[in-house]
């Protein structure tokens, strides 16, 4: 469905022959090798950059298109602003102590610096996109949760500037707020809007005022990456199981990898968790910067770039979940602060009782250890009963997909965000997930990579309509991820398999 706005500001992208969708590249700066602790953020070192594979991917797309035009959808989390730790020299703006230790705040000038650092580290990737565009194709960036700073116009200008395109080709680059409708048959979203931990509260009006500075409002998941993961370099943020563990697994992990490198881990975790909790809560309460007289123009612009109407934009917004920051108890559980506060409260109560008894009978403080040790089994029972709910919200629900399909008038929806490649029928909707190219590993040594470098390819079929398949780039070759039966599989049979198991 094309936009009904007769005064179009952008070239007409409503029709497409072939469409390629990739997501979750998580391009970031290069991490220098830590000579003392070589496993520290090893996943971010240059040896795991995939720029050359991406160049091969672009070449394979043109071979698959067989002379037809291609639109490349870069479907969210293409850039990982939250993981950038580089600091500018002689910065024209103030840099706080917190920024020095956990990365620059999401303010426009600082976001421009971060995107320039990322693009400078990935020159081959930039060259591949440039070559693709110079051959007459087009590229659409849809914004995900880790690249929310692409909302800034100057960040978008920096990306286009790095591509060094002639004037005419610049119009073939587009930045969409959170979704895009391809050829009237496919709705493409990153998918974070259905994840309370990672959803952008208002992607139409994403900015807030904070200490007299305009910032992008960041969700809880982004703040966790910034204030926790950035300071805990043995945890890989690209795989949830790397940092969501049981108490026993955390202890084993600490003793094996972090005892010598980061003995003060508990303090790092506690203050990072407190910063995340406080900022999540107060950012949730900050009013959005919006212009009542310009909001309709803004919605019309979002609709036009997405090849649809303002009504569809408004209706899709109604499907958004409430952010996790609306429920501080959820954040407390995810950060393990509920268990920390429970222990501290128990110690305080026992010490208070001891003071009262000691005032009468003069007993030894060591008697307080008896009730504390009796408390431990109950604490362990509680700790084991609490489960992270992050996984439960990653995949969009059937109801959400069916409603999104009805609203957008499409029969196919493509998401990213989960890092798990999928192709299945859910009700009447064909659902695909483009997986990830991120440096996700099952181990700290980075010897067991997850299934990576997957993408969705849509092309015309013999029946006259377009068909979609999931593919993987491996050793320079294109491999069908789900061979047979048109690539479709049954959701019940697939369950929650990881990419390398699919």
N, C-alpha and C positions, 0 to 999 in steps of 0.2 A: 504494500500500500504506500503510495507516495504522499508527500505532504500536500495539503490543500492550499497552502500559502502561495498566492500568485506572485508575490514579490520575493522571489527566492534570492537569498544571499550566497548560496553555495551551489556548486555544480550538481547536476542531477546524478545521484548514485543509485537510483531506485532499481535499475536493471543490471543484472550481473550474469555473465555466462558461467564462469568458474569461480568458486570461493574456497579459499584456504583459511583455516582457523587454527591459530596457535595461542597458547596462554601460559602464564606462570613461568616465564623465562627467568625472572628474578635477576636481571642484569645488575651487577653491583661493581664497586671498586675492587681493585686487586688487593688482597691481603698479603703483606710481606711475610715470608716464612719466619716463624719464631724459632731461632736457633736453639734456645734453651728448652722450649716445649713445642716441638714440631707439630703436634696434633692440635694446637690452639688455632681454631678457625681454619683448619686445613681445607675444608670444603670451599673456602673463598679464595684459595690460591690459584694462580694462573693455570696450573696444570689441569684444572677442571673447567676451564673456559671452553665453550662449545662453538666459538665464532666460526671456525672453519666448517664444522658440520652444518651450521646455519647457511653458510654460503652454498654448500652442496644442496641443501634443502631448497633454496631458491632456484637453483638450476633444475632440480628434479620437478619442481612445480611447473616450470615452463615446458618441460618434456611431456608432462601429464596433460597440460592444457592443449597441446597440439595446435598452437597458433591462436588459440582463443584468448580473450582478455581475462585477467585474473584480478580479483580483489582479495587482498590479504588482510584478515582481521586479526589484529594483535590484541587478544581478548583479556586484558587486565593482568596486573602484576608483571608487566613486561620489565619495568624498572623497580628495584627494591630500594626506595628512598630511606626506609626505616633502618636498614643495615649499614648505611654509609656512615663511617666514623672519621673520615678525612676532615681536617680543619684548614681553613684558608690562612695564608700568611698575610699580615697587614690587612686584615679584614676591615672594610669601611663601616662595619656594624659591630655592636657589642656581642661578645660571646661569653655566656655564663659558665660557671664552674660545672653545672650539670651538662651543658652542651659539650664541653671539653671531654667529659667522661662517657657520654652516651649518644653523641651525635647532635647535629644542629636542629633547632626547632623548625617546624613546617611554615616558615615565613617566606615570602616570594623571593627576596634576594638570596636567601640561604638555600632555597630549593633550586634556584638557577645554578648556584655553585655545585650542588650535589649532582644535578643532571649532567653538567659539564664534566665532572669527575668521572661519572659512569660512562659517558660516551667516549671520553678520551681513553678509557681502559678497554674499550670494545670497538676499535677502529675497523676491524674486519666485519663486524656485525653492521656497523653503519654503512660500510661500503656495499654490503650485500643488499641492504634496503635501497640504497641510492641506485644501484644498478637495476634493481627491479622496477623502480619508479621511472627511470630514464627510458625503459623499454615500453612505456605507455600503460603500465598497470597502476593500481592504486592501493593505498594502505590506510586502514582505519584503526586508530587506537581507541579501544574502549577502556575506560578507567576502572581499575580494580581497587582493592583495599590497600595494597602496599605501594601503589603509585597515585594516591589521591592528590599529591602535589602537582600532578599534571593539570589540575584545574586552573593553575595560574597561567594567564596568557603569556607571560615572559618565559615560562618553562616550555610551553608549546613552541614559542618562537625559537628558543635555543635548540630544540630538537630539529626543527625545519632548517635552521641555519647550519647545523652540523651536517645535514644531508647535502648541502651545496647544490641545490636544484635550480635550474633555470626558472624564470618566472612562471611559465605555463605549467610546469610539473609540480610546483608548490601547491596548486589547487587539488592535486591528487592525494594529498595528505589531509586526514581529517581526525579530529579528536572528539569522541563522544562521551557524554557524561556517565552513562552506565549501561546502555544497550544500543543495539543496531538491528535493523530488520533488513535482511538480504533478499533481494529479488521477490519480495512479497511472500516467500515461503518459509523463511527461517528467522527465528528470533535468537539473537546472540547476546548473551550477558556474561559477565564474569561470574556472577552467582553469589557474591558476598552479601547482597541485599536480603538474602533469606537466612543469613547466619548472624544471630544476635551478637556474637563476639567480634564480628568483622564488618558489620554493615555501616555504611555512611549514613548518618542521620538524615541528611537532606542533600543529595547530589545535585539538585537544581540550584540550591543556595548553600554551598559547602563551607562558607567562611564564618568565623567568629572573631570578636575582639578580645584580646587577652593581654593585659598589662599594656594597653595602648598600642598593641601590635595586631595586625590582621594575620590570622593563622587559619589553616585548614583544620576543621574539627576531625580529630583522629579517633577511631574506635578502639575499644579495649585491646583487641588483638595486636594492633600496631604499637600501642603503648607498651604492651608486654615485650614485644621484640626490642623496642628501644631501651627500656629501663631494666629488663632482666636478661634477655638473650645476648644483647650486645656486651654485657659484662660477664657472661658465662660462656667462654669460648669453646668449651668442649661439647656444648649442646647444639645440634643442627636444627635451625628453625624451619627447615623445609620438610620435615617429617615429624608429625605430632608425637609418635612413639619415642622420639629422641628426648623429649622433655616432659612427657606425661607418663609417669611411672608409679609403681607401688612404693611404699616406704622401704621395703627390702631392696628393691631395685635401685632406689636413690642412694642408699647406704653403700651398696656394692659398687655403683658407678663412682661415687665419691672416693672410695678407698682405692679403686683401680686407676683412676685418671687424675683426680683433682687434689689429692691429699698434699702433694708436694707443690703443685703449680698454683693452687688456690685454696690454701687452708682456711681462709676466712670466708669461705663460700656462704656460710649461714648468714653472716652479716651482709654480704652482697645481696643475697636473696631477700633478706628482710627489708632493707631500706629500699631496694628496687621495687619490691612488692608494694610497699607503703606509698611510694611515689606514683606507681601505676594506679593504685586504688584511689588515692586522693584526686589525681588529675582526671581519671575516668569519670568520677562522680561530679566534680565541679565543671568539667567541660560539657557534661550532659546538660547542666543547668544554664549554661551561657546561651543567650538568645542568638539566633541566626542573623547574619547581616543580610537584609533583603530590602528591596525597593518596592513598596506597594504599587507604585505607578508603573514599574517596569517588569513586574513578575510575569504578566501575560506575554510580553515580548520575549522574556527569557524562556518560557515554556514553548513558545512557537519556534524559537531557535533550536532548542533541544529536539523538538519533533522533526524539524526540517533535516537536521543532520542525521537523524535516525530513520529517515524515509517513512515518516508516519504523520499522524495528526496530533494536535495538542490534547485531544480527548484520550488518546492511547497513553500519552505520557502521564496524565493525571491518574488514569485507572491502574496502570502498572505500579505507580507509587503506592497505591492502596494495598498492594500485596506485601509491602515491606514489613518485616518483623520489628518488634520493639528492640532497641539496643540493650545489651546486657547491663550497661551502666544504669539502666532504670531499676535494676534489682541488685543493690550492693551485696546482698547475701550470696548471689551467684559468683560475683568476682572474688569474694572472700574465700569461697570453696576452691575456686580454680587456682588461686594463688597460695593455697594452704595456710592462709592467714587465720582461718577459723580454728584450725588445730593449734596454731601458735598462740592465739589469744586464749584458747581453752587451757593450755598448759600454764600460761602466765597468770590467768585468773585463779587457777587451782593453787599455784605457789603463793599468790597473794593471800587467798583465803586461809590456807594452812598457816602461813606466817602470822596472820592476824589472830587466829585462834591460839597459836602458840604464845603470843604476847599476853593474851588474856589469862591463859593458864599459868604462864611463868610468873605473872604478877602475884598469883596466889600461892603457887607451890614451888617455884624456883626449879624448873626442870631443864634438862639439857635440850638444846635445839635439835640434836640428832633424833629426838623422838618424832619430829615432824616427818622424817623419812618413812616411817611405818605407814601412815595414811597415804603418803605420796606413792609408795610402791604398790599399795592396794588400788590406787587410782589408775596405775599403768594399764592393767588388763582392760579396763573399761575404755580408756583412751584408744588403745590399739583396736578394739572392736569398732569404735566410732570411726577411726581413721580408715580402716579397711572397708567400712560400709559406704564411705563417700567415694563416688566415682566421677571422674571428669565427664562433662556432658558435651565437650567440644565436638567429638565425633558425631553426636546425635544430630547436630544442626548443619553439618557440612553439605549433605546432599539435600536439594530442594524436595519438598513433599509432592506427592502426586496431585494433591488439590492445587497447590501453587502452580505447578506446571500446566495443569489443565486450564486453570483460569487465565494464566499468561497466554496460552495458545489461543483461547477464545478472544481475549482482549486484542491481541496482535493479529488475529485472523491468520494464524500459521499452523502448520501441522508438524513442525520440527523446531526443537529448541536445543541450542548448544550452550553449555556452560564450561567454566574452568573451575578454579578455586580449590577443588578437593585434591588435585594432583593425581587423581585416579582416572585413567582412560576408560570410557564406557560407551556402549552402543546398545540400546534396548528400546522396547516399546513399553510405555507406561500409560495405560488407558489408550486414548486415541492419539497420544503425542509420541513422536519419535524423539528420544532423548539421547544426546551425545555429550561426552565430556572430552575435551581435547588433551587432558593429562597435563604433563609438565616437562619442561626442559631444565628445571632447577637442579643444582648439585645436591640431590637428596640421597643420603646413604644410610644403611641400616647399622653402621658401626662408626665409631669415632675415627678409626684408621682410614676410612673412606675406601675400603676394599670391596664392599658389597653395595653397589649402586642399585637404586630402585629403577623400574622401567622408565625410560626417559625418551625425550625427543619424539614425541607423538604429535599428531596433528589430525584435523578433520579436513577431508577433501570433498567438495560438492561439485558435481558436473552434470551436464544434461545426459539423460538416459535415452535408450532407443524408443521408449514410450512417449518421449516428448517432455516429461517432467524431469526435475533434477533429483539425483540420488546422492546420498552421503555415505562415506566410509571412513573408518579410522585407520590411520597408517602410522608407521614408525620409521624414522631414519636410522639405519644401523649400518655401519661400515660403508657409508655413502650410497646405500641402496634403500629403496622404498619397500617396506614389508607390510602386508595386510595384517593388522592386529587381530582381527576376528574373521578369519577366512571362512567362507561358506555361508549360505543362507543370507546373502547380501550383507554380511558383516554384522547382522543383528543377533543379539542373544537375549535370553530370558533373564529378567532381573532376579528372580528367585534362585536360578541356577548359579548366577554370578556372585550374589551376595555382596560382600565388602572386600573383594580381592584387591590386592595392591597391583600396580601396573606390571610389575615383572612376573606376577602370577597369572595375569589374564590370558 
